[in-house]
Amino acid sequence: MTTAGPYTIAYDGYVLTVREAYIKGRRIFNVQFSIRIKPINLTVVDNGKGFKFWTSIPEGRQAIADEIGPVIGRYYHDKKNK
């Protein structure tokens, strides 16, 4: 397992602390919130038809994954294009 971070991202007036890890070849993001929301682990998966989407590990917190995943994606996109 290799890790990166932590780094912080602003989202909707809150601060998210993100740690990145590679576990068995899969990129996992652990997200800690600055408010009383349980931490969440996220990853990007492919639905088998070429469509990629963010999901929580374990599954069950898809609404948060749908909101926070793209924020992490934009962070990396912006960082890459600086």
KOLGU-4560 file (N, C-alpha, C; in nm, 3 decimals, padded with zeros to 5 digits):
<recs>
<n_xx: 00.084 n_yy: -00.118 n_zz: 00.000 ca_xx: 00.000 ca_yy: 00.000 ca_zz: 00.000 c_xx: 00.088 c_yy: 00.124 c_zz: 00.000 mol: A seq: 1 type: MET>
<n_xx: 00.060 n_yy: 00.217 n_zz: -00.090 ca_xx: 00.128 ca_yy: 00.346 ca_zz: -00.091 c_xx: 00.024 c_yy: 00.454 c_zz: -00.062 mol: A seq: 2 type: THR>
<n_xx: 00.070 n_yy: 00.562 n_zz: 00.000 ca_xx: -00.023 ca_yy: 00.667 ca_zz: 00.037 c_xx: 00.029 c_yy: 00.804 c_zz: -00.005 mol: A seq: 3 type: THR>
<n_xx: -00.062 n_yy: 00.899 n_zz: -00.018 ca_xx: -00.027 ca_yy: 01.038 ca_zz: -00.047 c_xx: -00.122 c_yy: 01.128 c_zz: 00.032 mol: A seq: 4 type: ALA>
<n_xx: -00.077 n_yy: 01.248 n_zz: 00.056 ca_xx: -00.160 ca_yy: 01.343 ca_zz: 00.131 c_xx: -00.114 c_yy: 01.346 c_zz: 00.275 mol: A seq: 5 type: GLY>
<n_xx: -00.187 n_yy: 01.403 n_zz: 00.361 ca_xx: -00.319 ca_yy: 01.459 ca_zz: 00.337 c_xx: -00.311 c_yy: 01.597 c_zz: 00.272 mol: A seq: 6 type: PRO>
<n_xx: -00.419 n_yy: 01.633 n_zz: 00.207 ca_xx: -00.436 ca_yy: 01.766 ca_zz: 00.154 c_xx: -00.580 c_yy: 01.807 c_zz: 00.183 mol: A seq: 7 type: TYR>
<n_xx: -00.605 n_yy: 01.936 n_zz: 00.174 ca_xx: -00.740 ca_yy: 01.984 ca_zz: 00.205 c_xx: -00.806 c_yy: 02.042 c_zz: 00.080 mol: A seq: 8 type: THR>
<n_xx: -00.936 n_yy: 02.027 n_zz: 00.075 ca_xx: -01.018 ca_yy: 02.079 ca_zz: -00.034 c_xx: -01.137 c_yy: 02.150 c_zz: 00.030 mol: A seq: 9 type: ILE>
<n_xx: -01.169 n_yy: 02.267 n_zz: -00.022 ca_xx: -01.288 ca_yy: 02.339 ca_zz: 00.024 c_xx: -01.408 c_yy: 02.288 c_zz: -00.054 mol: A seq: 10 type: ALA>
<n_xx: -01.517 n_yy: 02.263 n_zz: 00.018 ca_xx: -01.640 ca_yy: 02.218 ca_zz: -00.047 c_xx: -01.761 c_yy: 02.273 c_zz: 00.027 mol: A seq: 11 type: TYR>
<n_xx: -01.839 n_yy: 02.352 n_zz: -00.039 ca_xx: -01.965 ca_yy: 02.402 ca_zz: 00.015 c_xx: -01.948 c_yy: 02.468 c_zz: 00.152 mol: A seq: 12 type: ASP>
<n_xx: -01.838 n_yy: 02.542 n_zz: 00.168 ca_xx: -01.811 ca_yy: 02.610 ca_zz: 00.294 c_xx: -01.743 c_yy: 02.526 c_zz: 00.400 mol: A seq: 13 type: GLY>
<n_xx: -01.712 n_yy: 02.402 n_zz: 00.369 ca_xx: -01.647 ca_yy: 02.311 ca_zz: 00.463 c_xx: -01.508 c_yy: 02.274 c_zz: 00.412 mol: A seq: 14 type: TYR>
<n_xx: -01.427 n_yy: 02.221 n_zz: 00.502 ca_xx: -01.294 ca_yy: 02.174 ca_zz: 00.465 c_xx: -01.293 c_yy: 02.022 c_zz: 00.468 mol: A seq: 15 type: VAL>
<n_xx: -01.249 n_yy: 01.962 n_zz: 00.358 ca_xx: -01.235 ca_yy: 01.817 ca_zz: 00.350 c_xx: -01.087 c_yy: 01.784 c_zz: 00.355 mol: A seq: 16 type: LEU>
<n_xx: -01.049 n_yy: 01.688 n_zz: 00.437 ca_xx: -00.912 ca_yy: 01.640 ca_zz: 00.441 c_xx: -00.909 c_yy: 01.507 c_zz: 00.367 mol: A seq: 17 type: THR>
<n_xx: -00.824 n_yy: 01.500 n_zz: 00.265 ca_xx: -00.822 ca_yy: 01.384 ca_zz: 00.176 c_xx: -00.686 c_yy: 01.316 c_zz: 00.184 mol: A seq: 18 type: VAL>
<n_xx: -00.690 n_yy: 01.185 n_zz: 00.198 ca_xx: -00.570 ca_yy: 01.101 ca_zz: 00.191 c_xx: -00.592 c_yy: 01.001 c_zz: 00.078 mol: A seq: 19 type: ARG>
<n_xx: -00.489 n_yy: 00.984 n_zz: -00.002 ca_xx: -00.497 ca_yy: 00.893 ca_zz: -00.116 c_xx: -00.413 c_yy: 00.770 c_zz: -00.088 mol: A seq: 20 type: GLU>
<n_xx: -00.463 n_yy: 00.654 n_zz: -00.125 ca_xx: -00.388 ca_yy: 00.529 ca_zz: -00.107 c_xx: -00.412 c_yy: 00.439 c_zz: -00.228 mol: A seq: 21 type: ALA>
<n_xx: -00.313 n_yy: 00.357 n_zz: -00.256 ca_xx: -00.328 ca_yy: 00.252 ca_zz: -00.357 c_xx: -00.328 c_yy: 00.120 c_zz: -00.283 mol: A seq: 22 type: TYR>
<n_xx: -00.437 n_yy: 00.048 n_zz: -00.293 ca_xx: -00.451 ca_yy: -00.080 ca_zz: -00.226 c_xx: -00.486 c_yy: -00.184 c_zz: -00.331 mol: A seq: 23 type: ILE>
<n_xx: -00.397 n_yy: -00.282 n_zz: -00.347 ca_xx: -00.415 ca_yy: -00.386 ca_zz: -00.449 c_xx: -00.443 c_yy: -00.325 c_zz: -00.586 mol: A seq: 24 type: LYS>
<n_xx: -00.369 n_yy: -00.219 n_zz: -00.619 ca_xx: -00.382 ca_yy: -00.156 ca_zz: -00.749 c_xx: -00.499 c_yy: -00.063 c_zz: -00.765 mol: A seq: 25 type: GLY>
<n_xx: -00.579 n_yy: -00.047 n_zz: -00.663 ca_xx: -00.697 ca_yy: 00.040 ca_zz: -00.671 c_xx: -00.669 c_yy: 00.170 c_zz: -00.596 mol: A seq: 26 type: ARG>
<n_xx: -00.703 n_yy: 00.281 n_zz: -00.659 ca_xx: -00.684 ca_yy: 00.413 ca_zz: -00.598 c_xx: -00.803 c_yy: 00.443 c_zz: -00.508 mol: A seq: 27 type: ARG>
<n_xx: -00.774 n_yy: 00.464 n_zz: -00.380 ca_xx: -00.876 ca_yy: 00.487 ca_zz: -00.278 c_xx: -00.852 c_yy: 00.625 c_zz: -00.215 mol: A seq: 28 type: ILE>
<n_xx: -00.959 n_yy: 00.698 n_zz: -00.192 ca_xx: -00.950 ca_yy: 00.828 ca_zz: -00.127 c_xx: -01.027 c_yy: 00.822 c_zz: 00.004 mol: A seq: 29 type: PHE>
<n_xx: -00.957 n_yy: 00.851 n_zz: 00.114 ca_xx: -01.022 ca_yy: 00.861 ca_zz: 00.244 c_xx: -01.050 c_yy: 01.009 c_zz: 00.269 mol: A seq: 30 type: ASN>
<n_xx: -01.176 n_yy: 01.041 n_zz: 00.294 ca_xx: -01.218 ca_yy: 01.180 ca_zz: 00.311 c_xx: -01.270 c_yy: 01.199 c_zz: 00.453 mol: A seq: 31 type: VAL>
<n_xx: -01.209 n_yy: 01.295 n_zz: 00.522 ca_xx: -01.252 ca_yy: 01.335 ca_zz: 00.656 c_xx: -01.320 c_yy: 01.471 c_zz: 00.642 mol: A seq: 32 type: GLN>
<n_xx: -01.431 n_yy: 01.490 n_zz: 00.708 ca_xx: -01.507 ca_yy: 01.613 ca_zz: 00.701 c_xx: -01.478 c_yy: 01.700 c_zz: 00.822 mol: A seq: 33 type: PHE>
<n_xx: -01.492 n_yy: 01.832 n_zz: 00.806 ca_xx: -01.470 ca_yy: 01.924 ca_zz: 00.918 c_xx: -01.597 c_yy: 01.939 c_zz: 01.002 mol: A seq: 34 type: SER>
<n_xx: -01.701 n_yy: 01.868 n_zz: 00.964 ca_xx: -01.827 ca_yy: 01.869 ca_zz: 01.038 c_xx: -01.860 c_yy: 01.727 c_zz: 01.080 mol: A seq: 35 type: ILE>
<n_xx: -01.972 n_yy: 01.707 n_zz: 01.142 ca_xx: -02.006 ca_yy: 01.576 ca_zz: 01.199 c_xx: -02.063 c_yy: 01.479 c_zz: 01.096 mol: A seq: 36 type: ARG>
<n_xx: -01.985 n_yy: 01.453 n_zz: 00.993 ca_xx: -02.020 ca_yy: 01.350 ca_zz: 00.895 c_xx: -01.913 c_yy: 01.243 c_zz: 00.907 mol: A seq: 37 type: ILE>
<n_xx: -01.955 n_yy: 01.117 n_zz: 00.910 ca_xx: -01.859 ca_yy: 01.008 ca_zz: 00.920 c_xx: -01.763 c_yy: 01.012 c_zz: 00.802 mol: A seq: 38 type: LYS>
<n_xx: -01.634 n_yy: 00.980 n_zz: 00.825 ca_xx: -01.539 ca_yy: 00.973 ca_zz: 00.713 c_xx: -01.590 c_yy: 00.874 c_zz: 00.609 mol: A seq: 39 type: PRO>
<n_xx: -01.543 n_yy: 00.892 n_zz: 00.486 ca_xx: -01.586 ca_yy: 00.805 ca_zz: 00.377 c_xx: -01.466 c_yy: 00.767 c_zz: 00.291 mol: A seq: 40 type: ILE>
<n_xx: -01.467 n_yy: 00.647 n_zz: 00.238 ca_xx: -01.367 ca_yy: 00.602 ca_zz: 00.142 c_xx: -01.432 c_yy: 00.599 c_zz: 00.005 mol: A seq: 41 type: ASN>
<n_xx: -01.364 n_yy: 00.658 n_zz: -00.093 ca_xx: -01.417 ca_yy: 00.667 ca_zz: -00.228 c_xx: -01.320 c_yy: 00.608 c_zz: -00.329 mol: A seq: 42 type: LEU>
<n_xx: -01.373 n_yy: 00.562 n_zz: -00.440 ca_xx: -01.292 ca_yy: 00.520 ca_zz: -00.553 c_xx: -01.372 c_yy: 00.541 c_zz: -00.680 mol: A seq: 43 type: THR>
<n_xx: -01.303 n_yy: 00.537 n_zz: -00.792 ca_xx: -01.368 ca_yy: 00.546 ca_zz: -00.923 c_xx: -01.376 c_yy: 00.405 c_zz: -00.980 mol: A seq: 44 type: VAL>
<n_xx: -01.494 n_yy: 00.368 n_zz: -01.029 ca_xx: -01.513 ca_yy: 00.236 ca_zz: -01.090 c_xx: -01.570 c_yy: 00.253 c_zz: -01.230 mol: A seq: 45 type: VAL>
<n_xx: -01.556 n_yy: 00.148 n_zz: -01.309 ca_xx: -01.609 ca_yy: 00.143 ca_zz: -01.445 c_xx: -01.727 c_yy: 00.046 c_zz: -01.444 mol: A seq: 46 type: ASP>
<n_xx: -01.837 n_yy: 00.085 n_zz: -01.506 ca_xx: -01.956 ca_yy: 00.000 ca_zz: -01.505 c_xx: -01.949 c_yy: -00.115 c_zz: -01.606 mol: A seq: 47 type: ASN>
<n_xx: -01.836 n_yy: -00.130 n_zz: -01.672 ca_xx: -01.821 ca_yy: -00.237 ca_zz: -01.770 c_xx: -01.856 c_yy: -00.194 c_zz: -01.911 mol: A seq: 48 type: GLY>
<n_xx: -01.912 n_yy: -00.075 n_zz: -01.923 ca_xx: -01.949 ca_yy: -00.021 ca_zz: -02.055 c_xx: -01.873 c_yy: 00.109 c_zz: -02.084 mol: A seq: 49 type: LYS>
<n_xx: -01.765 n_yy: 00.130 n_zz: -02.009 ca_xx: -01.683 ca_yy: 00.247 ca_zz: -02.031 c_xx: -01.725 c_yy: 00.371 c_zz: -01.955 mol: A seq: 50 type: GLY>
<n_xx: -01.830 n_yy: 00.361 n_zz: -01.874 ca_xx: -01.877 ca_yy: 00.475 ca_zz: -01.794 c_xx: -01.814 c_yy: 00.467 c_zz: -01.656 mol: A seq: 51 type: PHE>
<n_xx: -01.738 n_yy: 00.570 n_zz: -01.618 ca_xx: -01.674 ca_yy: 00.573 ca_zz: -01.487 c_xx: -01.756 c_yy: 00.659 c_zz: -01.392 mol: A seq: 52 type: LYS>
<n_xx: -01.759 n_yy: 00.616 n_zz: -01.267 ca_xx: -01.831 ca_yy: 00.693 ca_zz: -01.165 c_xx: -01.767 c_yy: 00.671 c_zz: -01.029 mol: A seq: 53 type: PHE>
<n_xx: -01.792 n_yy: 00.764 n_zz: -00.938 ca_xx: -01.742 ca_yy: 00.756 ca_zz: -00.802 c_xx: -01.837 c_yy: 00.670 c_zz: -00.719 mol: A seq: 54 type: TRP>
<n_xx: -01.779 n_yy: 00.592 n_zz: -00.628 ca_xx: -01.860 ca_yy: 00.512 ca_zz: -00.537 c_xx: -01.792 c_yy: 00.505 c_zz: -00.401 mol: A seq: 55 type: THR>
<n_xx: -01.870 n_yy: 00.472 n_zz: -00.300 ca_xx: -01.816 ca_yy: 00.459 ca_zz: -00.165 c_xx: -01.775 c_yy: 00.315 c_zz: -00.139 mol: A seq: 56 type: SER>
<n_xx: -01.678 n_yy: 00.300 n_zz: -00.048 ca_xx: -01.635 ca_yy: 00.167 ca_zz: -00.003 c_xx: -01.646 c_yy: 00.168 c_zz: 00.149 mol: A seq: 57 type: ILE>
<n_xx: -01.727 n_yy: 00.083 n_zz: 00.208 ca_xx: -01.821 ca_yy: -00.007 ca_zz: 00.141 c_xx: -01.934 c_yy: 00.073 c_zz: 00.077 mol: A seq: 58 type: PRO>
<n_xx: -02.007 n_yy: 00.006 n_zz: -00.010 ca_xx: -02.118 ca_yy: 00.072 ca_zz: -00.078 c_xx: -02.224 c_yy: 00.114 c_zz: 00.023 mol: A seq: 59 type: GLU>
<n_xx: -02.308 n_yy: 00.208 n_zz: -00.018 ca_xx: -02.416 ca_yy: 00.250 ca_zz: 00.070 c_xx: -02.422 c_yy: 00.400 c_zz: 00.095 mol: A seq: 60 type: GLY>
<n_xx: -02.318 n_yy: 00.472 n_zz: 00.054 ca_xx: -02.318 ca_yy: 00.617 ca_zz: 00.074 c_xx: -02.301 c_yy: 00.687 c_zz: -00.061 mol: A seq: 61 type: ARG>
<n_xx: -02.377 n_yy: 00.640 n_zz: -00.159 ca_xx: -02.362 ca_yy: 00.687 ca_zz: -00.296 c_xx: -02.390 c_yy: 00.836 c_zz: -00.312 mol: A seq: 62 type: GLN>
<n_xx: -02.486 n_yy: 00.888 n_zz: -00.239 ca_xx: -02.519 ca_yy: 01.031 ca_zz: -00.252 c_xx: -02.398 c_yy: 01.118 c_zz: -00.218 mol: A seq: 63 type: ALA>
<n_xx: -02.327 n_yy: 01.083 n_zz: -00.112 ca_xx: -02.207 ca_yy: 01.159 ca_zz: -00.075 c_xx: -02.098 c_yy: 01.137 c_zz: -00.178 mol: A seq: 64 type: ILE>
<n_xx: -02.082 n_yy: 01.014 n_zz: -00.226 ca_xx: -01.981 ca_yy: 00.985 ca_zz: -00.329 c_xx: -02.007 c_yy: 01.068 c_zz: -00.454 mol: A seq: 65 type: ALA>
<n_xx: -02.134 n_yy: 01.080 n_zz: -00.493 ca_xx: -02.170 ca_yy: 01.158 ca_zz: -00.611 c_xx: -02.137 c_yy: 01.306 c_zz: -00.595 mol: A seq: 66 type: ASP>
<n_xx: -02.142 n_yy: 01.356 n_zz: -00.472 ca_xx: -02.111 ca_yy: 01.497 ca_zz: -00.446 c_xx: -01.962 c_yy: 01.522 c_zz: -00.431 mol: A seq: 67 type: GLU>
<n_xx: -01.896 n_yy: 01.441 n_zz: -00.350 ca_xx: -01.756 ca_yy: 01.465 ca_zz: -00.313 c_xx: -01.659 c_yy: 01.416 c_zz: -00.420 mol: A seq: 68 type: ILE>
<n_xx: -01.687 n_yy: 01.304 n_zz: -00.485 ca_xx: -01.597 ca_yy: 01.250 ca_zz: -00.587 c_xx: -01.558 c_yy: 01.351 c_zz: -00.693 mol: A seq: 69 type: GLY>
<n_xx: -01.654 n_yy: 01.418 n_zz: -00.756 ca_xx: -01.618 ca_yy: 01.518 ca_zz: -00.857 c_xx: -01.535 c_yy: 01.634 c_zz: -00.802 mol: A seq: 70 type: PRO>
<n_xx: -01.552 n_yy: 01.668 n_zz: -00.675 ca_xx: -01.471 ca_yy: 01.773 ca_zz: -00.613 c_xx: -01.325 c_yy: 01.729 c_zz: -00.610 mol: A seq: 71 type: VAL>
<n_xx: -01.301 n_yy: 01.603 n_zz: -00.573 ca_xx: -01.165 ca_yy: 01.549 ca_zz: -00.573 c_xx: -01.112 c_yy: 01.546 c_zz: -00.717 mol: A seq: 72 type: ILE>
<n_xx: -01.194 n_yy: 01.504 n_zz: -00.811 ca_xx: -01.154 ca_yy: 01.500 ca_zz: -00.951 c_xx: -01.113 c_yy: 01.638 c_zz: -01.002 mol: A seq: 73 type: GLY>
<n_xx: -01.189 n_yy: 01.741 n_zz: -00.968 ca_xx: -01.155 ca_yy: 01.878 ca_zz: -01.009 c_xx: -01.024 c_yy: 01.923 c_zz: -00.946 mol: A seq: 74 type: ARG>
<n_xx: -01.001 n_yy: 01.884 n_zz: -00.821 ca_xx: -00.876 ca_yy: 01.919 ca_zz: -00.753 c_xx: -00.758 c_yy: 01.866 c_zz: -00.834 mol: A seq: 75 type: TYR>
<n_xx: -00.763 n_yy: 01.740 n_zz: -00.874 ca_xx: -00.654 ca_yy: 01.681 ca_zz: -00.951 c_xx: -00.644 c_yy: 01.741 c_zz: -01.090 mol: A seq: 76 type: TYR>
<n_xx: -00.756 n_yy: 01.770 n_zz: -01.152 ca_xx: -00.756 ca_yy: 01.832 ca_zz: -01.285 c_xx: -00.691 c_yy: 01.970 c_zz: -01.278 mol: A seq: 77 type: HIS>
<n_xx: -00.730 n_yy: 02.051 n_zz: -01.180 ca_xx: -00.672 ca_yy: 02.184 ca_zz: -01.164 c_xx: -00.524 c_yy: 02.177 c_zz: -01.131 mol: A seq: 78 type: ASP>
<n_xx: -00.486 n_yy: 02.083 n_zz: -01.046 ca_xx: -00.346 ca_yy: 02.067 ca_zz: -01.007 c_xx: -00.261 c_yy: 02.029 c_zz: -01.129 mol: A seq: 79 type: LYS>
<n_xx: -00.313 n_yy: 01.941 n_zz: -01.212 ca_xx: -00.242 ca_yy: 01.894 ca_zz: -01.331 c_xx: -00.225 c_yy: 02.007 c_zz: -01.433 mol: A seq: 80 type: LYS>
<n_xx: -00.321 n_yy: 02.096 n_zz: -01.443 ca_xx: -00.319 ca_yy: 02.203 ca_zz: -01.543 c_xx: -00.256 c_yy: 02.333 c_zz: -01.496 mol: A seq: 81 type: ASN>
<n_xx: -00.194 n_yy: 02.333 n_zz: -01.381 ca_xx: -00.126 ca_yy: 02.455 ca_zz: -01.331 c_xx: 00.009 c_yy: 02.470 c_zz: -01.396 mol: A seq: 82 type: LYS>
</recs>
